């Protein structure tokens, strides 16, 4: 056991990062608890696009585990890489739904966008983009992601709901599930305040068990409700992509949208999570960023071949980082837990959405602290930072918030005689977002 500990310490640099194997497991378990819902949600979306649901479930688990483990071992990042909900919805409901394209052609578009990602990465253009982001915008991205995470969590908890006139409104606080979620948020908050590292998973498990006791959440009645050993084959999806069809349909706008959205989703998320995990120094440089970006790019290509939409670094990784995950060992533990889901899909479904969402609210609150670092006394900085922060939750897109922030940063500096302070990369990024927004309007 000591030999294994020494090997893990050398491989993942645990001592250098102030991490322990126990802490990394807690981080991995917490991330898994916050991410488990994708196993149920994304395959449902893909089924609406005409893809076989069971095959999609198996493919999702395998790709998520493989790419996440590679991210942990090679890049050393405590993050999960999986199909994102936003891009999966775009794939299923716009490309395959509104445009009525076969899902095979849509997968071909994902493959092409993955190749573009990889080219941008190996030429270090993605690294240049991240280095060109001003520190104020990096802090704003962290805060915006925190608000986005919290907003999703509040919605999943039932604390806020949609409203036809006011857009959002207070949910039904007399609902048992909502009250359990509120109690869970308070309990986790108290545990965090007391310095309990496992506060988040304890809170999720506690809310789940209380929900079962009150009859709000179905309790397992037999072993079959916890485990099932018949693993569906992903064969119907593997290699089913049709690159020629994607080219034949002339999917430039689709490929461009997937590329831009995922490019800045992944960049924005990596900035936020790197800051949270202590991988970013005071100058804004991020450790092993090139390896993380190559892993992310290769993962997109692999996901299209496996029959899945674009994979990306997931926001929910912040839950595991907040619980103590600091190195790639967290990602490896999460990957192993995902592999176990192949045999325990029923057990994962026992954790209700309102219980898992409590972690998202807590993490959102934690990520707000960087707002104090933004130079709000300079309005050339304040307005772009503000738009970055508010547009992420209001547009339900990290990339959109990033785009509003970049475009307004360039415009304000030009209009106030500071155009020379805008780097060529910033100009290029703003132009890409302007084109992307124009294509959406078209």
C-alpha positions in Angstrom: 0.0 0.0 0.0 2.9 2.4 0.8 4.4 1.6 -2.5 1.2 2.5 -4.3 0.9 5.7 -2.3 4.5 6.7 -3.3 3.8 5.9 -6.9 0.6 8.0 -7.0 2.4 10.8 -5.2 5.1 10.8 -7.9 2.7 10.5 -10.8 0.3 13.2 -9.7 2.6 15.3 -7.5 0.3 15.1 -4.5 2.6 16.6 -1.9 3.5 19.5 -4.2 -0.1 20.4 -4.6 -1.0 19.9 -0.9 -3.2 17.0 -1.8 -3.9 13.5 -0.3 -5.2 10.3 -1.8 -8.3 10.6 0.5 -8.9 14.2 -0.5 -8.6 13.3 -4.2 -11.1 10.5 -3.8 -13.5 12.8 -2.1 -13.0 15.3 -4.9 -13.5 12.6 -7.5 -16.6 11.3 -5.8 -18.1 14.7 -5.4 -17.6 15.5 -9.1 -19.1 12.2 -10.0 -22.1 12.9 -7.9 -22.6 16.3 -9.5 -22.0 14.9 -13.0 -24.0 11.6 -12.8 -27.1 13.2 -14.3 -25.5 13.5 -17.7 -25.8 9.7 -18.0 -29.5 10.1 -18.0 -30.1 13.5 -19.6 -27.8 13.4 -22.7 -28.9 10.0 -24.0 -32.5 11.2 -23.7 -31.6 14.2 -25.9 -29.8 12.0 -28.4 -32.8 9.6 -28.5 -34.9 12.6 -29.6 -32.4 13.0 -32.5 -33.2 9.4 -33.6 -30.1 7.7 -32.0 -30.4 4.5 -30.0 -30.7 5.5 -26.4 -29.0 2.5 -24.7 -26.1 2.5 -27.1 -25.7 6.2 -26.5 -25.6 5.6 -22.7 -22.8 3.1 -23.0 -20.9 5.2 -25.4 -21.2 8.3 -23.2 -19.9 6.4 -20.1 -16.9 4.9 -22.0 -15.9 8.2 -23.7 -16.3 10.2 -20.5 -14.2 7.8 -18.5 -11.5 7.5 -21.2 -11.0 11.2 -21.9 -11.4 12.2 -18.2 -8.7 9.6 -17.2 -6.4 10.8 -19.9 -6.9 14.4 -18.8 -6.0 13.4 -15.2 -2.9 11.3 -16.0 -1.4 13.4 -18.9 -2.5 16.9 -18.1 -2.9 16.6 -14.4 -6.2 18.4 -14.2 -9.0 17.5 -11.7 -11.7 17.9 -14.3 -14.3 15.8 -16.2 -14.6 15.8 -19.9 -18.0 14.8 -21.2 -20.7 15.8 -23.7 -22.0 19.2 -22.6 -25.7 19.8 -22.2 -25.7 23.0 -24.2 -23.9 21.5 -27.2 -25.9 18.3 -27.0 -29.1 20.2 -27.1 -27.8 22.2 -30.1 -26.9 18.9 -31.8 -30.2 17.1 -31.1 -32.8 19.9 -31.3 -31.3 22.3 -33.8 -29.0 20.4 -36.2 -31.1 17.1 -36.2 -34.4 18.8 -35.3 -34.8 22.2 -36.9 -32.5 21.5 -39.8 -33.7 17.9 -40.1 -30.3 16.5 -40.7 -29.5 12.8 -40.1 -27.6 12.3 -36.9 -24.8 10.6 -38.9 -24.2 13.9 -40.8 -24.3 15.9 -37.6 -21.6 13.6 -36.2 -19.5 14.3 -39.3 -19.8 18.0 -38.5 -18.6 17.3 -34.9 -15.6 15.4 -36.3 -14.6 18.3 -38.6 -14.9 20.8 -35.6 -12.7 18.5 -33.6 -10.0 18.5 -36.3 -10.2 22.3 -36.3 -9.8 22.3 -32.5 -6.8 20.1 -32.7 -5.2 22.3 -35.4 -5.8 25.4 -33.3 -4.2 23.6 -30.3 -1.1 22.2 -31.9 -0.4 25.6 -33.5 -0.8 27.1 -30.0 -3.5 29.5 -31.2 -5.8 28.4 -28.4 -2.9 29.1 -25.9 -2.4 32.5 -27.4 -6.1 33.2 -27.0 -6.0 32.4 -23.3 -2.8 34.4 -22.8 -4.4 37.4 -24.5 -7.4 37.4 -22.1 -6.9 40.3 -19.7 -6.8 39.3 -16.0 -10.0 41.3 -15.3 -11.8 39.3 -17.9 -10.4 36.0 -16.5 -11.8 37.0 -13.0 -15.1 38.0 -14.6 -15.2 34.6 -16.3 -14.7 32.8 -13.0 -17.5 34.8 -11.4 -19.8 34.4 -14.4 -19.4 30.7 -14.4 -20.2 30.7 -10.7 -23.4 32.6 -11.4 -24.2 30.2 -14.2 -23.6 27.1 -12.0 -25.7 28.6 -9.2 -28.6 29.6 -11.5 -28.7 26.0 -12.9 -28.6 24.7 -9.4 -31.4 27.0 -8.1 -33.5 25.9 -11.1 -32.9 22.2 -10.5 -33.7 22.7 -6.9 -37.1 24.3 -7.7 -36.1 27.5 -5.9 -36.5 29.5 -9.1 -38.8 28.6 -12.0 -39.7 30.0 -15.4 -42.4 32.7 -15.6 -44.2 33.9 -18.8 -44.1 37.5 -17.8 -41.2 37.9 -15.5 -39.0 35.2 -17.1 -38.0 33.8 -13.7 -39.9 33.7 -10.4 -39.7 32.2 -7.0 -40.6 28.5 -7.0 -43.0 26.7 -4.7 -41.2 26.7 -1.4 -43.9 24.5 0.2 -42.8 21.7 -2.1 -41.0 18.9 -0.2 -38.2 18.5 -2.7 -37.6 22.3 -2.7 -37.5 22.5 1.1 -35.1 19.5 1.2 -32.9 21.3 -1.3 -32.9 24.5 0.8 -32.1 22.5 3.9 -29.3 20.8 2.0 -27.8 24.1 0.9 -27.9 25.4 4.4 -26.4 22.2 5.8 -23.6 22.1 3.3 -22.9 25.8 3.9 -22.6 25.1 7.6 -20.2 22.2 7.0 -18.1 24.2 4.6 -17.9 27.0 7.2 -16.7 24.4 9.7 -14.0 23.2 7.3 -15.4 19.8 6.6 -13.8 18.7 3.3 -16.5 16.1 2.4 -19.3 18.7 3.1 -20.7 18.5 -0.5 -21.1 14.7 -0.9 -22.3 14.4 2.7 -25.0 17.0 1.9 -26.0 15.2 -1.3 -26.3 11.8 0.3 -28.1 13.2 3.3 -30.7 15.0 1.2 -31.2 11.8 -0.9 -31.7 9.6 2.2 -34.1 12.1 3.9 -36.0 12.3 0.6 -36.3 8.6 0.5 -37.5 8.5 4.2 -40.2 11.1 3.4 -41.3 9.3 0.3 -40.3 12.2 -2.0 -37.6 10.0 -3.7 -38.2 6.4 -4.5 -36.2 4.0 -2.3 -34.7 0.8 -3.7 -36.9 -2.2 -3.2 -34.5 -4.9 -4.4 -31.0 -5.5 -5.7 -32.3 -5.0 -9.2 -33.0 -1.3 -8.3 -29.3 -0.8 -7.5 -27.4 -3.0 -9.9 -27.8 -4.5 -13.3 -25.1 -6.3 -15.2 -26.4 -6.4 -18.8 -24.3 -3.7 -20.5 -25.8 -2.4 -23.8 -23.4 -2.5 -26.8 -22.4 0.9 -28.2 -21.8 -0.8 -31.6 -24.7 0.9 -33.5 -23.0 4.3 -33.0 -19.3 3.5 -33.3 -18.0 4.7 -36.7 -21.5 5.8 -37.9 -20.4 9.4 -38.5 -20.8 10.6 -42.1 -18.1 13.3 -42.9 -19.0 13.3 -46.6 -22.6 14.1 -45.8 -21.6 17.0 -43.5 -19.5 18.5 -46.3 -22.2 17.8 -48.9 -24.9 19.5 -46.8 -22.6 22.6 -46.6 -22.8 22.8 -42.9 -20.4 25.8 -42.5 -22.6 27.7 -40.1 -23.2 24.5 -38.0 -19.5 23.6 -37.9 -18.6 27.2 -37.2 -21.1 27.5 -34.4 -20.0 24.2 -32.8 -16.3 25.2 -33.1 -16.8 28.7 -31.6 -19.2 27.7 -28.9 -17.0 24.8 -27.7 -13.8 26.7 -28.2 -14.8 29.4 -25.8 -16.9 27.2 -23.5 -13.8 25.1 -22.9 -11.4 28.1 -22.6 -13.8 29.9 -20.2 -14.4 26.8 -18.1 -10.7 25.9 -18.0 -9.8 29.4 -16.8 -12.4 29.3 -14.1 -11.6 25.8 -12.9 -7.8 26.3 -13.1 -8.1 29.4 -10.9 -10.2 27.4 -8.4 -7.8 24.4 -8.4 -4.7 26.6 -7.9 -3.3 25.9 -11.4 -3.3 29.6 -12.3 -0.5 31.9 -11.0 -0.9 35.6 -10.2 0.1 36.5 -13.8 -2.7 34.4 -15.2 -0.5 31.7 -16.6 -2.1 28.2 -16.3 0.0 25.1 -15.7 -0.1 22.3 -18.3 -2.7 24.2 -20.3 -1.3 22.9 -23.7 -1.8 19.3 -22.6 -5.3 20.0 -21.3 -6.3 21.7 -24.6 -4.8 18.8 -26.7 -6.8 16.3 -24.6 -10.0 18.3 -25.0 -9.4 18.5 -28.8 -8.6 14.8 -29.2 -11.7 14.0 -27.1 -13.9 15.8 -29.5 -12.6 13.7 -32.4 -13.0 10.5 -30.3 -16.5 11.4 -29.3 -17.7 11.9 -32.9 -16.2 8.5 -33.8 -18.0 6.9 -30.8 -21.3 8.4 -31.9 -21.6 11.4 -29.5 -21.8 15.2 -29.8 -18.9 17.4 -28.7 -17.2 16.7 -25.4 -16.0 19.6 -23.3 -14.6 20.3 -19.9 -17.6 20.3 -17.5 -18.6 23.0 -15.1 -19.6 20.5 -12.5 -15.9 19.7 -12.0 -15.9 22.8 -9.7 -17.8 20.7 -7.2 -15.0 18.2 -6.8 -12.4 21.0 -6.7 -14.3 22.7 -4.0 -14.4 19.4 -2.1 -10.6 19.2 -2.1 -9.6 17.8 -5.5 -6.4 19.3 -6.7 -4.6 16.9 -9.1 -5.3 14.6 -11.9 -6.0 11.8 -9.5 -9.4 13.4 -8.8 -10.2 12.9 -12.5 -9.0 9.3 -12.5 -11.2 8.5 -9.5 -14.1 10.1 -11.3 -13.4 8.1 -14.4 -13.4 4.9 -12.5 -16.7 5.8 -10.9 -18.2 6.5 -14.3 -17.1 3.0 -15.4 -18.9 1.5 -12.5 -22.1 3.2 -13.7 -22.1 0.6 -16.5 -23.2 -1.9 -13.9 -25.0 0.4 -11.5 -27.1 2.7 -13.7 -30.2 2.1 -11.4 -28.3 3.2 -8.3 -27.2 6.5 -10.0 -30.8 7.2 -10.8 -31.7 7.1 -7.1 -30.0 10.4 -6.5 -32.6 13.0 -7.3 -31.8 16.1 -9.3 -32.7 18.5 -6.4 -30.1 16.7 -4.2 -27.3 16.9 -6.6 -28.1 20.5 -7.5 -27.4 21.7 -3.9 -23.7 21.4 -4.7 -24.0 23.7 -7.7 -25.5 26.5 -5.6 -22.7 26.1 -3.0 -20.0 26.1 -5.7 -21.5 29.2 -7.4 -21.3 31.0 -4.1 -17.7 30.0 -3.6 -16.7 31.3 -7.1 -18.1 34.8 -6.4 -15.1 35.7 -4.3 -13.0 36.7 -7.4 -15.4 39.6 -8.1 -13.4 41.7 -5.7 -10.3 41.4 -7.9 -12.0 43.1 -10.9 -11.2 46.8 -11.4 -14.7 48.2 -11.4 -13.4 51.7 -10.8 -12.4 51.7 -14.5 -15.5 51.6 -16.6 -13.7 50.3 -19.7 -13.1 47.2 -17.5 -16.3 47.3 -15.5 -18.8 47.1 -18.4 -17.2 44.2 -20.3 -16.7 42.3 -17.0 -20.3 43.0 -16.0 -21.6 41.8 -19.4 -19.4 38.7 -19.2 -20.8 37.9 -15.7 -24.5 38.5 -16.3 -24.8 37.1 -19.9 -23.5 33.7 -18.9 -26.6 32.8 -16.7 -29.0 35.0 -18.7 -28.2 33.5 -22.1 -27.5 30.1 -20.6 -24.2 30.0 -22.4 -20.6 30.5 -21.2 -19.5 31.2 -24.8 -22.1 34.0 -25.2 -21.0 35.7 -22.0 -17.5 35.5 -23.2 -18.5 37.0 -26.5 -20.3 39.9 -25.1 -17.4 40.7 -22.8 -14.8 40.5 -25.6 -16.8 42.6 -28.1 -17.6 45.3 -25.6 -14.0 45.4 -24.4 -12.8 46.1 -27.9 -15.5 48.7 -28.6 -15.0 50.6 -25.4 -11.2 50.8 -25.9 -11.7 52.0 -29.4 -14.3 54.6 -28.5 -12.1 56.0 -25.6 -8.9 56.3 -27.6 -7.3 53.1 -26.3 -7.4 51.1 -29.5 -3.6 50.5 -29.3 -4.1 48.6 -26.1 -6.2 46.0 -27.9 -4.0 43.1 -29.0 -4.4 41.5 -32.5 -5.7 38.3 -30.8 -8.4 40.3 -29.0 -9.5 41.8 -32.3 -9.6 38.4 -33.8 -11.6 36.9 -31.0 -14.1 39.8 -31.0 -14.5 39.4 -34.8 -15.2 35.7 -34.5 -17.9 36.3 -31.9 -19.4 39.0 -34.1 -19.6 36.6 -37.0 -21.0 33.8 -34.8 -23.7 36.1 -33.4 -24.6 37.2 -37.0 -24.9 33.6 -38.1 -27.2 32.9 -35.3 -29.4 35.8 -36.2 -29.4 34.7 -39.8 
